Amino acid sequence: MRSGQESGEPAGDDCSSRVALTINGVDHDLTLDNRTTLLDALREQLGLTGSKKGCDHGQCGSCTVLLDDRRVKSCLILAVTLGARTVVTVEGLAGAGDLSPLQAAFIAHDAFQCGYCTPGQLCSATALLDEVARDWPSAVTWDLAAPVQLTDPEIRERMSGNLCRCAAYPNIVAAVREAAAR
C-alpha cells in the first residue's frame, strides 16, 4: 500500500475508505464510499466502461472481470475489500494495440451481436482457457484422472454464468474452441 495506508482503512469519515487497486497493470489509489462495488469503481471512478451493468445481481455475467486471474462478477464485490489484488477488465486483455487471440476469434466467428455481454464473455472465456490449461475439471468433466478436453459441453458449462440475450452461443463456443487451438 502506498502512504502507509492499509486498504480499507477509513479515509476520514465512517462512510469511505482509501483503497489501492491495480487495474490492468496500473496502480490506482482511490477514496471510495464503502458500499461502492468494483463495477461502479471501474465505471464511475476510473472511466473503464467495458464492463457492463446488466442485472446488478450477479446473474447475467455482463460485469465479469478477472480478479487475480479468476473470473468474478464485479457487481457483487465491494471495491474496498480488494487491496493488493489485481483486476483485469476487457480493456486489459489485449496487448499494445493488438487484439488477444480470443478477441480476434470472437470477431472471426461473429460471437457477439449487440455486444453488451461481450466484455464479460471475453473475460470469462479468458479464465476458461486458463482453467483448462491448468487441468481444472468442471461439473461436466467426465474423467477426472485425464487431462481436461475442451469439448463443446465443457465450454458451455464453463461459460454458463454469462448470458447472451442475442443468442450468439454457438458462435461463442466456436470462438473459444478456435482460441484454445491456437
mmCIF file of the C-alpha atoms, coordinates in Angstrom:
data_MODEL
# 
_entry.id   MODEL 
# 
loop_
_atom_site.group_PDB 
_atom_site.id 
_atom_site.type_symbol 
_atom_site.label_atom_id 
_atom_site.label_alt_id 
_atom_site.label_comp_id 
_atom_site.label_asym_id 
_atom_site.label_entity_id 
_atom_site.label_seq_id 
_atom_site.pdbx_PDB_ins_code 
_atom_site.Cartn_x 
_atom_site.Cartn_y 
_atom_site.Cartn_z 
_atom_site.occupancy 
_atom_site.B_iso_or_equiv 
_atom_site.pdbx_formal_charge 
_atom_site.auth_seq_id 
_atom_site.auth_comp_id 
_atom_site.auth_asym_id 
_atom_site.auth_atom_id 
_atom_site.pdbx_PDB_model_num 
ATOM 1   C CA . MET A 1 1   ? 0.000   0.000   0.000   1.00 0.00 ? 1   MET A CA 1 
ATOM 2   C CA . ARG A 1 2   ? 1.128   3.498   -0.631  1.00 0.00 ? 2   ARG A CA 1 
ATOM 3   C CA . SER A 1 3   ? 1.454   6.235   2.004   1.00 0.00 ? 3   SER A CA 1 
ATOM 4   C CA . GLY A 1 4   ? 1.402   3.673   4.806   1.00 0.00 ? 4   GLY A CA 1 
ATOM 5   C CA . GLN A 1 5   ? -2.378  3.469   4.337   1.00 0.00 ? 5   GLN A CA 1 
ATOM 6   C CA . GLU A 1 6   ? -3.875  -0.002  4.584   1.00 0.00 ? 6   GLU A CA 1 
ATOM 7   C CA . SER A 1 7   ? -6.529  -0.902  2.052   1.00 0.00 ? 7   SER A CA 1 
ATOM 8   C CA . GLY A 1 8   ? -9.975  -0.427  3.509   1.00 0.00 ? 8   GLY A CA 1 
ATOM 9   C CA . GLU A 1 9   ? -8.739  1.937   6.243   1.00 0.00 ? 9   GLU A CA 1 
ATOM 10  C CA . PRO A 1 10  ? -11.173 4.786   6.911   1.00 0.00 ? 10  PRO A CA 1 
ATOM 11  C CA . ALA A 1 11  ? -10.302 7.918   4.950   1.00 0.00 ? 11  ALA A CA 1 
ATOM 12  C CA . GLY A 1 12  ? -11.556 10.468  7.424   1.00 0.00 ? 12  GLY A CA 1 
ATOM 13  C CA . ASP A 1 13  ? -15.220 9.637   7.810   1.00 0.00 ? 13  ASP A CA 1 
ATOM 14  C CA . ASP A 1 14  ? -17.112 6.455   8.555   1.00 0.00 ? 14  ASP A CA 1 
ATOM 15  C CA . CYS A 1 15  ? -18.580 6.138   5.053   1.00 0.00 ? 15  CYS A CA 1 
ATOM 16  C CA . SER A 1 16  ? -15.481 5.991   2.867   1.00 0.00 ? 16  SER A CA 1 
ATOM 17  C CA . SER A 1 17  ? -12.109 4.275   2.743   1.00 0.00 ? 17  SER A CA 1 
ATOM 18  C CA . ARG A 1 18  ? -8.907  4.535   0.797   1.00 0.00 ? 18  ARG A CA 1 
ATOM 19  C CA . VAL A 1 19  ? -8.099  1.569   -1.372  1.00 0.00 ? 19  VAL A CA 1 
ATOM 20  C CA . ALA A 1 20  ? -5.134  0.802   -3.582  1.00 0.00 ? 20  ALA A CA 1 
ATOM 21  C CA . LEU A 1 21  ? -6.148  -1.189  -6.657  1.00 0.00 ? 21  LEU A CA 1 
ATOM 22  C CA . THR A 1 22  ? -4.135  -2.496  -9.578  1.00 0.00 ? 22  THR A CA 1 
ATOM 23  C CA . ILE A 1 23  ? -6.360  -2.419  -12.644 1.00 0.00 ? 23  ILE A CA 1 
ATOM 24  C CA . ASN A 1 24  ? -4.990  -3.606  -15.988 1.00 0.00 ? 24  ASN A CA 1 
ATOM 25  C CA . GLY A 1 25  ? -1.444  -3.223  -14.663 1.00 0.00 ? 25  GLY A CA 1 
ATOM 26  C CA . VAL A 1 26  ? -1.947  0.369   -13.451 1.00 0.00 ? 26  VAL A CA 1 
ATOM 27  C CA . ASP A 1 27  ? -1.947  1.252   -9.746  1.00 0.00 ? 27  ASP A CA 1 
ATOM 28  C CA . HIS A 1 28  ? -4.805  3.414   -8.506  1.00 0.00 ? 28  HIS A CA 1 
ATOM 29  C CA . ASP A 1 29  ? -5.224  4.992   -5.080  1.00 0.00 ? 29  ASP A CA 1 
ATOM 30  C CA . LEU A 1 30  ? -8.903  5.794   -4.567  1.00 0.00 ? 30  LEU A CA 1 
ATOM 31  C CA . THR A 1 31  ? -11.134 7.047   -1.810  1.00 0.00 ? 31  THR A CA 1 
ATOM 32  C CA . LEU A 1 32  ? -14.442 5.246   -2.176  1.00 0.00 ? 32  LEU A CA 1 
ATOM 33  C CA . ASP A 1 33  ? -17.712 5.020   -0.358  1.00 0.00 ? 33  ASP A CA 1 
ATOM 34  C CA . ASN A 1 34  ? -17.537 1.695   1.491   1.00 0.00 ? 34  ASN A CA 1 
ATOM 35  C CA . ARG A 1 35  ? -20.604 0.488   -0.410  1.00 0.00 ? 35  ARG A CA 1 
ATOM 36  C CA . THR A 1 36  ? -19.060 1.013   -3.865  1.00 0.00 ? 36  THR A CA 1 
ATOM 37  C CA . THR A 1 37  ? -18.906 -2.151  -5.900  1.00 0.00 ? 37  THR A CA 1 
ATOM 38  C CA . LEU A 1 38  ? -15.894 -2.971  -8.019  1.00 0.00 ? 38  LEU A CA 1 
ATOM 39  C CA . LEU A 1 39  ? -18.088 -2.471  -11.092 1.00 0.00 ? 39  LEU A CA 1 
ATOM 40  C CA . ASP A 1 40  ? -19.086 1.041   -10.041 1.00 0.00 ? 40  ASP A CA 1 
ATOM 41  C CA . ALA A 1 41  ? -15.475 1.930   -9.154  1.00 0.00 ? 41  ALA A CA 1 
ATOM 42  C CA . LEU A 1 42  ? -14.330 0.744   -12.580 1.00 0.00 ? 42  LEU A CA 1 
ATOM 43  C CA . ARG A 1 43  ? -17.035 2.562   -14.499 1.00 0.00 ? 43  ARG A CA 1 
ATOM 44  C CA . GLU A 1 44  ? -17.605 5.728   -12.445 1.00 0.00 ? 44  GLU A CA 1 
ATOM 45  C CA . GLN A 1 45  ? -14.240 6.397   -10.801 1.00 0.00 ? 45  GLN A CA 1 
ATOM 46  C CA . LEU A 1 46  ? -11.815 5.077   -13.424 1.00 0.00 ? 46  LEU A CA 1 
ATOM 47  C CA . GLY A 1 47  ? -13.791 5.503   -16.657 1.00 0.00 ? 47  GLY A CA 1 
ATOM 48  C CA . LEU A 1 48  ? -13.354 1.835   -17.613 1.00 0.00 ? 48  LEU A CA 1 
ATOM 49  C CA . THR A 1 49  ? -16.778 1.305   -19.139 1.00 0.00 ? 49  THR A CA 1 
ATOM 50  C CA . GLY A 1 50  ? -16.092 -2.004  -20.884 1.00 0.00 ? 50  GLY A CA 1 
ATOM 51  C CA . SER A 1 51  ? -17.593 -3.993  -18.020 1.00 0.00 ? 51  SER A CA 1 
ATOM 52  C CA . LYS A 1 52  ? -21.351 -3.569  -18.240 1.00 0.00 ? 52  LYS A CA 1 
ATOM 53  C CA . LYS A 1 53  ? -24.007 -3.239  -15.578 1.00 0.00 ? 53  LYS A CA 1 
ATOM 54  C CA . GLY A 1 54  ? -26.681 -5.717  -16.565 1.00 0.00 ? 54  GLY A CA 1 
ATOM 55  C CA . CYS A 1 55  ? -28.740 -7.211  -13.773 1.00 0.00 ? 55  CYS A CA 1 
ATOM 56  C CA . ASP A 1 56  ? -26.678 -5.775  -10.865 1.00 0.00 ? 56  ASP A CA 1 
ATOM 57  C CA . HIS A 1 57  ? -27.360 -9.074  -9.019  1.00 0.00 ? 57  HIS A CA 1 
ATOM 58  C CA . GLY A 1 58  ? -24.572 -11.337 -10.358 1.00 0.00 ? 58  GLY A CA 1 
ATOM 59  C CA . GLN A 1 59  ? -26.921 -13.337 -12.545 1.00 0.00 ? 59  GLN A CA 1 
ATOM 60  C CA . CYS A 1 60  ? -26.102 -12.213 -16.100 1.00 0.00 ? 60  CYS A CA 1 
ATOM 61  C CA . GLY A 1 61  ? -22.287 -12.039 -16.175 1.00 0.00 ? 61  GLY A CA 1 
ATOM 62  C CA . SER A 1 62  ? -22.026 -8.820  -18.205 1.00 0.00 ? 62  SER A CA 1 
ATOM 63  C CA . CYS A 1 63  ? -19.840 -7.350  -15.437 1.00 0.00 ? 63  CYS A CA 1 
ATOM 64  C CA . THR A 1 64  ? -17.374 -10.286 -15.352 1.00 0.00 ? 64  THR A CA 1 
ATOM 65  C CA . VAL A 1 65  ? -13.735 -9.297  -14.799 1.00 0.00 ? 65  VAL A CA 1 
ATOM 66  C CA . LEU A 1 66  ? -10.631 -11.214 -13.757 1.00 0.00 ? 66  LEU A CA 1 
ATOM 67  C CA . LEU A 1 67  ? -9.569  -10.915 -10.121 1.00 0.00 ? 67  LEU A CA 1 
ATOM 68  C CA . ASP A 1 68  ? -6.154  -12.496 -9.602  1.00 0.00 ? 68  ASP A CA 1 
ATOM 69  C CA . ASP A 1 69  ? -6.772  -14.369 -12.898 1.00 0.00 ? 69  ASP A CA 1 
ATOM 70  C CA . ARG A 1 70  ? -10.104 -15.826 -11.716 1.00 0.00 ? 70  ARG A CA 1 
ATOM 71  C CA . ARG A 1 71  ? -13.421 -14.663 -13.138 1.00 0.00 ? 71  ARG A CA 1 
ATOM 72  C CA . VAL A 1 72  ? -15.729 -12.767 -10.792 1.00 0.00 ? 72  VAL A CA 1 
ATOM 73  C CA . LYS A 1 73  ? -18.931 -10.763 -11.096 1.00 0.00 ? 73  LYS A CA 1 
ATOM 74  C CA . SER A 1 74  ? -17.751 -7.244  -10.310 1.00 0.00 ? 74  SER A CA 1 
ATOM 75  C CA . CYS A 1 75  ? -21.246 -6.089  -9.327  1.00 0.00 ? 75  CYS A CA 1 
ATOM 76  C CA . LEU A 1 76  ? -21.094 -8.365  -6.253  1.00 0.00 ? 76  LEU A CA 1 
ATOM 77  C CA . ILE A 1 77  ? -17.712 -7.329  -4.836  1.00 0.00 ? 77  ILE A CA 1 
ATOM 78  C CA . LEU A 1 78  ? -17.107 -4.278  -2.675  1.00 0.00 ? 78  LEU A CA 1 
ATOM 79  C CA . ALA A 1 79  ? -14.069 -2.430  -4.016  1.00 0.00 ? 79  ALA A CA 1 
ATOM 80  C CA . VAL A 1 80  ? -12.729 -1.600  -0.546  1.00 0.00 ? 80  VAL A CA 1 
ATOM 81  C CA . THR A 1 81  ? -12.164 -5.325  0.101   1.00 0.00 ? 81  THR A CA 1 
ATOM 82  C CA . LEU A 1 82  ? -9.676  -5.709  -2.760  1.00 0.00 ? 82  LEU A CA 1 
ATOM 83  C CA . GLY A 1 83  ? -6.450  -4.107  -1.580  1.00 0.00 ? 83  GLY A CA 1 
ATOM 84  C CA . ALA A 1 84  ? -3.291  -5.676  -3.037  1.00 0.00 ? 84  ALA A CA 1 
ATOM 85  C CA . ARG A 1 85  ? -5.243  -7.690  -5.602  1.00 0.00 ? 85  ARG A CA 1 
ATOM 86  C CA . THR A 1 86  ? -5.016  -7.485  -9.375  1.00 0.00 ? 86  THR A CA 1 
ATOM 87  C CA . VAL A 1 87  ? -8.021  -6.800  -11.596 1.00 0.00 ? 87  VAL A CA 1 
ATOM 88  C CA . VAL A 1 88  ? -8.098  -7.204  -15.372 1.00 0.00 ? 88  VAL A CA 1 
ATOM 89  C CA . THR A 1 89  ? -11.024 -5.838  -17.343 1.00 0.00 ? 89  THR A CA 1 
ATOM 90  C CA . VAL A 1 90  ? -11.808 -6.314  -21.022 1.00 0.00 ? 90  VAL A CA 1 
ATOM 91  C CA . GLU A 1 91  ? -9.708  -3.206  -21.689 1.00 0.00 ? 91  GLU A CA 1 
ATOM 92  C CA . GLY A 1 92  ? -6.671  -5.036  -20.297 1.00 0.00 ? 92  GLY A CA 1 
ATOM 93  C CA . LEU A 1 93  ? -6.982  -8.289  -22.258 1.00 0.00 ? 93  LEU A CA 1 
ATOM 94  C CA . ALA A 1 94  ? -5.220  -7.135  -25.421 1.00 0.00 ? 94  ALA A CA 1 
ATOM 95  C CA . GLY A 1 95  ? -1.614  -6.158  -25.934 1.00 0.00 ? 95  GLY A CA 1 
ATOM 96  C CA . ALA A 1 96  ? -0.437  -2.777  -27.121 1.00 0.00 ? 96  ALA A CA 1 
ATOM 97  C CA . GLY A 1 97  ? -2.926  -2.042  -29.877 1.00 0.00 ? 97  GLY A CA 1 
ATOM 98  C CA . ASP A 1 98  ? -3.426  -5.707  -30.762 1.00 0.00 ? 98  ASP A CA 1 
ATOM 99  C CA . LEU A 1 99  ? -6.396  -7.942  -30.102 1.00 0.00 ? 99  LEU A CA 1 
ATOM 100 C CA . SER A 1 100 ? -5.950  -11.002 -27.931 1.00 0.00 ? 100 SER A CA 1 
ATOM 101 C CA . PRO A 1 101 ? -6.381  -14.297 -29.808 1.00 0.00 ? 101 PRO A CA 1 
ATOM 102 C CA . LEU A 1 102 ? -9.738  -14.679 -28.073 1.00 0.00 ? 102 LEU A CA 1 
ATOM 103 C CA . GLN A 1 103 ? -10.918 -11.229 -29.150 1.00 0.00 ? 103 GLN A CA 1 
ATOM 104 C CA . ALA A 1 104 ? -9.843  -11.971 -32.733 1.00 0.00 ? 104 ALA A CA 1 
ATOM 105 C CA . ALA A 1 105 ? -11.724 -15.290 -32.612 1.00 0.00 ? 105 ALA A CA 1 
ATOM 106 C CA . PHE A 1 106 ? -14.877 -13.552 -31.321 1.00 0.00 ? 106 PHE A CA 1 
ATOM 107 C CA . ILE A 1 107 ? -14.736 -11.229 -34.329 1.00 0.00 ? 107 ILE A CA 1 
ATOM 108 C CA . ALA A 1 108 ? -13.961 -14.026 -36.803 1.00 0.00 ? 108 ALA A CA 1 
ATOM 109 C CA . HIS A 1 109 ? -16.912 -16.109 -35.548 1.00 0.00 ? 109 HIS A CA 1 
ATOM 110 C CA . ASP A 1 110 ? -19.333 -13.207 -35.081 1.00 0.00 ? 110 ASP A CA 1 
ATOM 111 C CA . ALA A 1 111 ? -19.578 -14.234 -31.430 1.00 0.00 ? 111 ALA A CA 1 
ATOM 112 C CA . PHE A 1 112 ? -21.449 -11.095 -30.486 1.00 0.00 ? 112 PHE A CA 1 
ATOM 113 C CA . GLN A 1 113 ? -24.444 -9.308  -31.810 1.00 0.00 ? 113 GLN A CA 1 
ATOM 114 C CA . CYS A 1 114 ? -25.427 -6.303  -29.755 1.00 0.00 ? 114 CYS A CA 1 
ATOM 115 C CA . GLY A 1 115 ? -22.074 -6.553  -27.929 1.00 0.00 ? 115 GLY A CA 1 
ATOM 116 C CA . TYR A 1 116 ? -23.424 -5.753  -24.472 1.00 0.00 ? 116 TYR A CA 1 
ATOM 117 C CA . CYS A 1 117 ? -22.395 -9.077  -22.936 1.00 0.00 ? 117 CYS A CA 1 
ATOM 118 C CA . THR A 1 118 ? -19.185 -9.386  -24.969 1.00 0.00 ? 118 THR A CA 1 
ATOM 119 C CA . PRO A 1 119 ? -16.770 -7.864  -22.401 1.00 0.00 ? 119 PRO A CA 1 
ATOM 120 C CA . GLY A 1 120 ? -17.978 -10.266 -19.718 1.00 0.00 ? 120 GLY A CA 1 
ATOM 121 C CA . GLN A 1 121 ? -17.959 -13.164 -22.179 1.00 0.00 ? 121 GLN A CA 1 
ATOM 122 C CA . LEU A 1 122 ? -14.352 -12.367 -23.144 1.00 0.00 ? 122 LEU A CA 1 
ATOM 123 C CA . CYS A 1 123 ? -13.175 -12.170 -19.524 1.00 0.00 ? 123 CYS A CA 1 
ATOM 124 C CA . SER A 1 124 ? -14.984 -15.395 -18.670 1.00 0.00 ? 124 SER A CA 1 
ATOM 125 C CA . ALA A 1 125 ? -13.564 -17.162 -21.736 1.00 0.00 ? 125 ALA A CA 1 
ATOM 126 C CA . THR A 1 126 ? -10.064 -15.955 -20.824 1.00 0.00 ? 126 THR A CA 1 
ATOM 127 C CA . ALA A 1 127 ? -10.462 -17.565 -17.391 1.00 0.00 ? 127 ALA A CA 1 
ATOM 128 C CA . LEU A 1 128 ? -11.909 -20.694 -19.030 1.00 0.00 ? 128 LEU A CA 1 
ATOM 129 C CA . LEU A 1 129 ? -8.802  -21.134 -21.189 1.00 0.00 ? 129 LEU A CA 1 
ATOM 130 C CA . ASP A 1 130 ? -6.595  -20.719 -18.103 1.00 0.00 ? 130 ASP A CA 1 
ATOM 131 C CA . GLU A 1 131 ? -8.633  -23.297 -16.169 1.00 0.00 ? 131 GLU A CA 1 
ATOM 132 C CA . VAL A 1 132 ? -8.305  -25.822 -18.985 1.00 0.00 ? 132 VAL A CA 1 
ATOM 133 C CA . ALA A 1 133 ? -4.564  -25.162 -19.284 1.00 0.00 ? 133 ALA A CA 1 
ATOM 134 C CA . ARG A 1 134 ? -4.299  -25.964 -15.550 1.00 0.00 ? 134 ARG A CA 1 
ATOM 135 C CA . ASP A 1 135 ? -6.420  -29.133 -15.993 1.00 0.00 ? 135 ASP A CA 1 
ATOM 136 C CA . TRP A 1 136 ? -9.091  -27.904 -13.591 1.00 0.00 ? 136 TRP A CA 1 
ATOM 137 C CA . PRO A 1 137 ? -12.208 -30.030 -14.026 1.00 0.00 ? 137 PRO A CA 1 
ATOM 138 C CA . SER A 1 138 ? -15.707 -28.623 -14.358 1.00 0.00 ? 138 SER A CA 1 
ATOM 139 C CA . ALA A 1 139 ? -19.085 -30.085 -13.441 1.00 0.00 ? 139 ALA A CA 1 
ATOM 140 C CA . VAL A 1 140 ? -19.180 -31.911 -16.813 1.00 0.00 ? 140 VAL A CA 1 
ATOM 141 C CA . THR A 1 141 ? -15.606 -33.223 -16.845 1.00 0.00 ? 141 THR A CA 1 
ATOM 142 C CA . TRP A 1 142 ? -16.044 -36.950 -17.389 1.00 0.00 ? 142 TRP A CA 1 
ATOM 143 C CA . ASP A 1 143 ? -12.649 -38.395 -16.468 1.00 0.00 ? 143 ASP A CA 1 
ATOM 144 C CA . LEU A 1 144 ? -11.044 -36.572 -13.546 1.00 0.00 ? 144 LEU A CA 1 
ATOM 145 C CA . ALA A 1 145 ? -7.786  -38.505 -13.935 1.00 0.00 ? 145 ALA A CA 1 
ATOM 146 C CA . ALA A 1 146 ? -7.247  -37.474 -17.574 1.00 0.00 ? 146 ALA A CA 1 
ATOM 147 C CA . PRO A 1 147 ? -6.285  -34.040 -18.898 1.00 0.00 ? 147 PRO A CA 1 
ATOM 148 C CA . VAL A 1 148 ? -9.310  -31.816 -19.475 1.00 0.00 ? 148 VAL A CA 1 
ATOM 149 C CA . GLN A 1 149 ? -10.581 -31.996 -23.052 1.00 0.00 ? 149 GLN A CA 1 
ATOM 150 C CA . LEU A 1 150 ? -12.142 -28.751 -24.234 1.00 0.00 ? 150 LEU A CA 1 
ATOM 151 C CA . THR A 1 151 ? -15.327 -30.163 -25.703 1.00 0.00 ? 151 THR A CA 1 
ATOM 152 C CA . ASP A 1 152 ? -18.402 -28.118 -26.547 1.00 0.00 ? 152 ASP A CA 1 
ATOM 153 C CA . PRO A 1 153 ? -20.143 -29.280 -23.326 1.00 0.00 ? 153 PRO A CA 1 
ATOM 154 C CA . GLU A 1 154 ? -17.068 -28.182 -21.326 1.00 0.00 ? 154 GLU A CA 1 
ATOM 155 C CA . ILE A 1 155 ? -17.143 -24.739 -22.965 1.00 0.00 ? 155 ILE A CA 1 
ATOM 156 C CA . ARG A 1 156 ? -20.887 -24.382 -22.396 1.00 0.00 ? 156 ARG A CA 1 
ATOM 157 C CA . GLU A 1 157 ? -20.602 -25.385 -18.738 1.00 0.00 ? 157 GLU A CA 1 
ATOM 158 C CA . ARG A 1 158 ? -17.699 -23.056 -18.050 1.00 0.00 ? 158 ARG A CA 1 
ATOM 159 C CA . MET A 1 159 ? -19.444 -20.142 -19.805 1.00 0.00 ? 159 MET A CA 1 
ATOM 160 C CA . SER A 1 160 ? -22.831 -20.825 -18.180 1.00 0.00 ? 160 SER A CA 1 
ATOM 161 C CA . GLY A 1 161 ? -22.560 -17.830 -15.836 1.00 0.00 ? 161 GLY A CA 1 
ATOM 162 C CA . ASN A 1 162 ? -22.611 -15.434 -18.783 1.00 0.00 ? 162 ASN A CA 1 
ATOM 163 C CA . LEU A 1 163 ? -25.889 -14.781 -20.559 1.00 0.00 ? 163 LEU A CA 1 
ATOM 164 C CA . CYS A 1 164 ? -26.251 -13.534 -24.133 1.00 0.00 ? 164 CYS A CA 1 
ATOM 165 C CA . ARG A 1 165 ? -29.657 -12.079 -24.859 1.00 0.00 ? 165 ARG A CA 1 
ATOM 166 C CA . CYS A 1 166 ? -28.965 -12.196 -28.609 1.00 0.00 ? 166 CYS A CA 1 
ATOM 167 C CA . ALA A 1 167 ? -28.339 -15.966 -28.510 1.00 0.00 ? 167 ALA A CA 1 
ATOM 168 C CA . ALA A 1 168 ? -24.854 -15.926 -30.049 1.00 0.00 ? 168 ALA A CA 1 
ATOM 169 C CA . TYR A 1 169 ? -23.954 -19.022 -28.002 1.00 0.00 ? 169 TYR A CA 1 
ATOM 170 C CA . PRO A 1 170 ? -22.957 -21.305 -30.938 1.00 0.00 ? 170 PRO A CA 1 
ATOM 171 C CA . ASN A 1 171 ? -20.609 -18.589 -32.200 1.00 0.00 ? 171 ASN A CA 1 
ATOM 172 C CA . ILE A 1 172 ? -19.155 -18.013 -28.732 1.00 0.00 ? 172 ILE A CA 1 
ATOM 173 C CA . VAL A 1 173 ? -18.437 -21.746 -28.372 1.00 0.00 ? 173 VAL A CA 1 
ATOM 174 C CA . ALA A 1 174 ? -16.769 -21.777 -31.811 1.00 0.00 ? 174 ALA A CA 1 
ATOM 175 C CA . ALA A 1 175 ? -14.668 -18.723 -30.935 1.00 0.00 ? 175 ALA A CA 1 
ATOM 176 C CA . VAL A 1 176 ? -13.483 -20.252 -27.652 1.00 0.00 ? 176 VAL A CA 1 
ATOM 177 C CA . ARG A 1 177 ? -12.687 -23.515 -29.422 1.00 0.00 ? 177 ARG A CA 1 
ATOM 178 C CA . GLU A 1 178 ? -10.616 -21.651 -32.051 1.00 0.00 ? 178 GLU A CA 1 
ATOM 179 C CA . ALA A 1 179 ? -8.752  -19.581 -29.456 1.00 0.00 ? 179 ALA A CA 1 
ATOM 180 C CA . ALA A 1 180 ? -7.962  -22.745 -27.478 1.00 0.00 ? 180 ALA A CA 1 
ATOM 181 C CA . ALA A 1 181 ? -6.492  -24.360 -30.605 1.00 0.00 ? 181 ALA A CA 1 
ATOM 182 C CA . ARG A 1 182 ? -4.001  -21.510 -31.076 1.00 0.00 ? 182 ARG A CA 1 
# 
